[in-house]
């Protein structure tokens, strides 16, 4: 399995680095990652294929687009219809199905509907056509699969990059062999890089500290899966499956993705946060630093989760103690810094997180910039109205820092650590 080192956090390759010429196309980026096709084959062993669903796969992916079919006119609508048909058979809504398509679905043997219901009952995932919507930053993968919360049948879907499990990209069907070209693969890889960047908590299921994301390419006839890993060294590595027919094993693979173990196969697991064994549900990623990730929970509180290494856990204890000292508590009471709520356990490790309130609003870097970039991390709420720095803000900031430094010297004072709290500055 070949590895390469990314040139930036948001792109597989950017400017030249260490004397290596930067590729300028997605095909070249894939070729660099592939290392002259020295890829690791992904045998999909983490996915459980249910052979009893072969007839359902044939029904869902019947009459595939012909060779030469174009993406926009043919293959994209075909895949959208196939996904909607699957959920229609499971009694989960008709989506964009026409009356004629619903009638055709109703004419299928009852066994197909039974199979679809059984599949959905075990599923933790909902796949949706989102080819016209920004879902991973400004990127628009054609198919987005998000986690379902709760238990069947009252599960809910929260659409945000925070909850994306895997993505898919629909392509036109080529005239020649049933294969995807390097440009198509490179485009999907770029989206997977951005997905990993937007979800830095993604765990490693191989024990090597890697973060992983899964995606697929599909053209209405075949499907191919890809798993991208970001290693602790800063290098990426790639695994890809064989091309599989949707009306056969490829369909079973797609179904298996919908029922896969989120951590083992899909590389997705939010930190498990609790206070007195009561779980706290995270809603959005607010930011990240060298020592911690900062989340918002469903109650609008700030959850700062420190990395599980000794030096970071020690910093967590120091920050918690600082927030509870007399001088800082007085600042919090006047609305000039966050109020300490409690410590929290994370993934079974006690006192690994700090819960604070309120969240505050970030400032714009310039008068023209909004906070859309920060909001793109969550996609849960529309971008907040930009907060522009004023003379009054600077005066308030200096006053706050003067009082804060009487208790502690803030050694990480930056734009990213200053927030507006309506009437005061939060440091």
C-alpha positions in Angstrom: 0.0 0.0 0.0 1.6 3.2 -1.2 1.6 6.3 1.0 2.0 9.9 0.2 2.2 13.0 2.3 -0.5 15.7 1.7 0.5 19.2 0.8 -2.3 20.8 2.7 -5.0 19.9 5.1 -7.8 20.3 2.6 -6.4 18.9 -0.6 -4.6 15.8 -1.6 -1.9 17.8 -3.3 -1.3 21.5 -3.5 1.9 23.4 -4.3 5.2 21.7 -4.9 6.8 20.2 -1.8 10.3 18.9 -1.1 11.2 19.1 -4.8 8.2 17.1 -6.0 6.2 18.6 -8.7 2.6 19.1 -7.7 0.0 17.4 -9.9 -2.6 19.7 -11.4 -5.5 17.3 -12.2 -7.5 14.8 -10.1 -6.1 12.0 -12.3 -2.6 13.0 -11.4 -3.5 13.2 -7.8 -4.9 9.7 -7.9 -1.8 8.4 -9.7 0.5 9.9 -7.1 -1.6 8.2 -4.3 -1.8 5.0 -6.3 2.0 4.9 -6.6 2.0 3.3 -10.0 -1.0 1.3 -9.2 0.6 -0.2 -6.1 -2.7 -0.1 -4.2 -3.9 -2.3 -1.5 -7.0 -4.3 -2.5 -9.9 -3.9 -0.2 -11.7 -7.3 0.1 -14.6 -5.7 2.0 -14.2 -8.3 4.7 -15.6 -5.8 7.3 -19.0 -5.8 5.4 -21.5 -8.6 5.9 -23.1 -9.5 2.6 -26.6 -11.1 2.8 -27.0 -13.5 0.0 -30.7 -13.7 0.6 -31.0 -10.2 -0.8 -29.8 -11.0 -4.3 -33.4 -10.8 -5.7 -33.9 -7.4 -4.0 -30.7 -6.2 -5.6 -31.9 -7.3 -9.0 -35.2 -5.5 -8.4 -33.7 -2.3 -7.2 -31.0 -2.1 -9.9 -33.0 -3.5 -12.8 -32.6 -2.2 -16.3 -29.2 -0.4 -15.8 -28.2 2.5 -18.1 -26.7 1.5 -21.4 -23.1 2.0 -22.3 -22.4 5.6 -23.1 -25.2 6.9 -20.8 -24.5 10.4 -19.5 -24.4 11.3 -15.8 -26.8 14.2 -15.7 -29.4 12.8 -18.1 -29.4 9.2 -17.2 -27.2 7.7 -14.5 -27.8 10.3 -11.8 -31.6 10.0 -12.1 -31.3 6.2 -12.2 -29.4 6.0 -8.9 -31.7 8.5 -7.3 -34.7 6.4 -8.3 -33.0 3.2 -7.1 -32.4 4.7 -3.7 -35.9 6.0 -3.5 -37.3 2.7 -4.6 -35.4 0.9 -1.8 -36.9 3.2 0.9 -40.4 3.1 -0.7 -40.4 -0.7 -0.5 -39.4 -0.4 3.2 -42.4 2.0 3.7 -40.1 4.9 4.4 -41.6 7.4 1.9 -41.8 7.7 -1.9 -39.0 10.3 -2.3 -39.1 11.5 -5.9 -40.8 8.4 -7.4 -43.4 9.1 -10.0 -46.9 7.5 -9.7 -45.8 5.1 -12.5 -42.7 4.1 -10.6 -44.6 3.6 -7.4 -47.1 1.4 -9.3 -44.2 -0.7 -10.7 -42.8 -1.1 -7.3 -46.2 -2.1 -5.9 -46.3 -4.9 -8.5 -43.1 -6.5 -7.3 -43.5 -9.8 -5.2 -44.3 -9.2 -1.6 -41.0 -10.9 -0.7 -39.1 -7.8 -2.0 -41.0 -5.5 0.3 -40.4 -7.8 3.2 -36.7 -7.9 2.4 -36.5 -4.1 2.2 -38.2 -3.7 5.5 -35.9 -6.2 7.1 -32.9 -4.3 5.7 -34.1 -0.9 6.9 -34.9 -2.3 10.3 -31.3 -3.3 10.8 -29.9 -0.2 9.2 -28.1 2.6 11.0 -27.8 4.7 7.8 -29.9 6.7 5.5 -28.6 7.3 2.0 -29.9 10.4 0.1 -29.4 12.1 -3.2 -27.6 15.4 -2.5 -26.0 16.2 -5.8 -27.3 19.8 -5.8 -26.4 20.5 -2.2 -23.1 21.6 -0.5 -22.6 18.9 2.1 -18.8 18.5 2.7 -17.8 22.1 2.9 -18.5 23.4 -0.6 -18.3 19.9 -2.2 -21.3 18.1 -3.5 -21.0 14.3 -3.4 -24.0 12.9 -5.3 -24.9 10.4 -2.6 -24.6 11.2 1.1 -25.2 8.6 3.9 -25.9 10.0 7.3 -26.4 8.3 10.7 -29.9 7.6 12.0 -30.4 8.3 15.7 -32.7 6.5 18.0 -34.4 3.1 17.7 -36.6 1.8 14.9 -39.2 3.0 14.0 -38.8 6.4 15.6 -35.3 7.2 14.3 -34.4 10.7 13.2 -32.0 11.9 10.6 -29.8 15.0 11.2 -28.3 16.2 8.0 -24.9 17.7 8.5 -21.2 17.0 7.7 -21.0 16.1 11.4 -23.2 13.0 10.8 -22.0 11.9 7.4 -20.9 8.2 7.4 -19.9 7.7 3.8 -20.3 9.4 0.4 -20.8 8.3 -3.2 -20.2 9.9 -6.6 -22.3 9.0 -9.6 -20.6 8.9 -13.0 -21.7 8.4 -16.6 -21.3 4.9 -18.0 -18.3 4.6 -20.3 -18.4 3.1 -23.8 -15.6 0.6 -23.1 -14.8 -1.6 -20.2 -16.8 -1.3 -17.0 -14.1 0.7 -15.1 -13.7 4.1 -13.5 -10.9 6.3 -14.7 -8.2 8.0 -12.7 -9.9 11.4 -12.9 -13.1 10.0 -11.4 -11.2 8.2 -8.6 -9.2 11.3 -7.9 -12.3 13.5 -7.5 -13.8 11.1 -5.0 -10.5 11.0 -3.1 -10.4 14.8 -2.8 -13.9 14.7 -1.3 -12.8 11.9 1.2 -9.8 14.1 2.2 -12.2 16.9 3.0 -14.6 14.6 4.9 -11.7 13.4 7.1 -10.7 17.0 7.6 -14.2 18.0 8.7 -14.5 14.9 11.1 -11.1 14.8 13.0 -12.5 12.5 15.6 -12.8 9.6 13.1 -11.2 6.6 14.9 -8.6 4.1 13.7 -10.0 0.5 13.5 -6.6 -0.9 12.5 -4.8 0.2 15.6 -2.3 2.4 13.8 -3.9 5.7 14.7 -5.2 6.4 11.2 -8.4 8.3 10.4 -10.5 6.7 7.7 -13.3 7.6 5.4 -15.3 5.5 2.9 -16.7 6.4 -0.4 -17.9 4.7 -3.6 -18.2 5.4 -7.4 -21.2 4.1 -9.2 -22.5 4.4 -12.8 -25.8 2.5 -12.6 -24.1 -0.8 -13.7 -21.1 -1.2 -11.4 -20.1 0.1 -8.0 -16.5 0.3 -6.6 -15.6 1.2 -2.9 -12.7 3.2 -1.7 -11.3 3.6 1.9 -8.9 6.5 2.4 -6.7 6.6 5.6 -4.9 9.5 7.0 -2.0 8.1 9.0 -0.4 9.8 12.1 2.7 10.6 9.9 0.5 12.9 7.8 0.5 10.5 4.9 -2.6 9.1 3.1 -3.1 5.6 2.0 -5.8 4.1 -0.2 -7.6 0.8 -0.5 -10.0 0.1 -3.3 -12.4 -2.9 -4.0 -13.0 -4.6 -7.3 -15.7 -3.3 -9.6 -18.9 -5.1 -8.8 -22.3 -5.4 -10.7 -25.1 -3.6 -8.9 -27.6 -6.2 -9.9 -25.4 -8.8 -8.2 -22.7 -8.6 -5.5 -22.4 -4.8 -5.9 -26.0 -4.4 -4.8 -25.3 -6.6 -1.8 -22.3 -4.4 -1.0 -24.4 -1.3 -1.1 -27.0 -2.9 1.2 -24.2 -3.9 3.5 -23.0 -0.3 3.7 -26.4 0.6 5.0 -26.2 -2.0 7.8 -22.4 -1.8 8.5 -20.7 -1.4 11.8 -20.1 2.3 11.9 -16.7 2.1 13.5 -15.3 -1.1 12.1 -16.3 -0.7 8.4 -17.0 3.0 8.0 -14.4 4.4 10.4 -17.0 6.6 12.2 -17.6 7.0 15.9 -18.3 10.1 17.9 -16.6 10.3 21.3 -18.7 8.8 24.0 -19.2 11.6 26.6 -20.9 11.3 29.9 -21.4 12.9 33.3 -22.2 10.6 36.2 -22.8 7.9 33.5 -25.5 10.1 31.8 -24.7 10.3 28.1 -24.2 13.7 26.4 -25.1 13.9 22.7 -22.7 15.9 20.6 -24.2 18.1 17.8 -21.5 19.9 16.0 -17.7 20.4 15.8 -16.8 24.0 16.8 -13.0 23.8 16.4 -9.8 21.9 17.0 -6.4 22.5 18.5 -3.2 20.7 19.3 -4.5 19.4 22.6 -8.3 19.2 22.2 -11.4 19.1 20.0 -14.2 21.4 20.8 -17.8 20.4 20.3 -21.3 21.7 20.9 -23.8 19.5 22.5 -27.6 19.4 22.0 -28.1 21.8 24.9 -25.9 24.4 23.3 -23.0 23.9 25.7 -19.3 23.8 24.8 -17.6 20.4 25.3 -13.9 20.6 25.1 -12.5 17.0 24.7 -8.7 16.6 25.3 -6.6 14.1 23.5 -6.0 10.9 25.5 -2.3 11.5 26.2 -0.8 12.4 29.6 0.3 15.9 28.7 -3.1 16.8 27.3 -5.0 15.2 30.2 -2.8 17.3 32.6 -3.7 20.4 30.6 -7.4 19.5 31.0 -7.0 19.4 34.8 -5.2 22.7 34.8 -7.9 24.4 32.7 -10.7 23.0 34.9 -9.0 24.3 38.0 -8.4 27.7 36.4 -12.0 28.0 35.4 -13.0 27.4 39.0 -10.6 29.9 40.7 -12.1 33.0 42.3 -10.9 35.5 39.8 -12.0 33.6 36.7 -15.4 32.8 38.3 -15.9 36.5 38.8 -15.1 37.1 35.1 -17.6 34.4 34.2 -20.2 36.0 36.4 -19.8 39.3 34.4 -20.0 37.4 31.1 -16.4 37.9 30.2 -15.3 34.2 30.0 -17.1 30.8 29.9 -18.7 29.4 33.0 -17.4 26.0 34.2 -20.2 23.4 34.3 -18.5 20.2 35.1 -15.8 17.7 34.0 -16.9 14.7 31.8 -15.7 11.2 31.0 -14.9 10.4 27.4 -14.7 6.9 26.0 -14.4 5.6 29.6 -11.6 7.9 30.6 -12.6 10.1 33.6 -12.1 13.9 33.6 -11.1 14.0 29.9 -13.4 16.8 29.0 -14.6 20.2 30.3 -18.2 21.4 29.9 -18.7 25.2 29.6 -21.3 27.6 28.7 -22.3 29.8 26.8 -21.0 29.0 23.3 -20.5 32.6 22.0 -20.2 33.7 18.4 -17.0 33.9 16.4 -15.8 37.2 15.0 -15.3 37.9 11.3 -11.7 38.2 10.1 -12.6 41.2 7.9 -15.6 43.3 7.3 -16.4 41.2 4.2 -16.1 37.8 5.7 -18.9 36.0 7.4 -18.7 33.0 9.7 -19.9 30.7 6.9 -16.6 28.9 6.9 -17.1 27.9 10.6 -20.7 27.1 10.1 -19.7 24.8 7.2 -18.1 22.5 9.8 -21.6 21.7 11.2 -24.2 22.5 8.5 -26.7 22.3 11.4 -27.7 25.9 11.5 -27.6 28.7 8.9 -24.5 30.8 9.1 -24.9 33.3 12.0 -24.9 37.0 11.3 -21.3 38.1 11.1 -19.9 39.8 14.2 -17.5 42.7 13.2 -14.9 43.9 15.5 -15.4 47.5 16.8 -13.5 49.9 19.1 -15.8 48.9 21.9 -14.9 45.3 21.4 -11.2 46.1 21.7 -11.8 48.1 24.8 -13.7 45.3 26.3 -11.0 42.8 25.3 -8.2 44.7 27.0 -10.3 45.1 30.1 -11.0 41.3 30.1 -7.4 40.4 29.5 -6.2 42.7 32.3 -8.4 41.0 34.8 -7.8 37.5 33.4 -4.0 37.9 33.6 -4.2 38.6 37.3 -5.1 34.9 37.7 -3.4 33.3 34.7 -1.3 34.3 31.6 -3.2 33.3 28.5 -0.5 31.8 26.3 -2.8 31.0 23.3 -4.3 34.4 22.6 -5.5 34.4 19.0 -8.4 35.4 16.9 -9.8 31.9 17.1 -10.0 32.1 20.9 -12.0 35.3 21.1 -15.8 35.2 20.9 -18.7 37.6 21.2 -21.1 37.1 24.0 -23.6 39.8 23.0 -22.5 42.4 25.6 -18.9 41.3 26.3 -15.9 39.4 25.0 -15.3 35.7 25.8 -11.6 34.8 26.0 
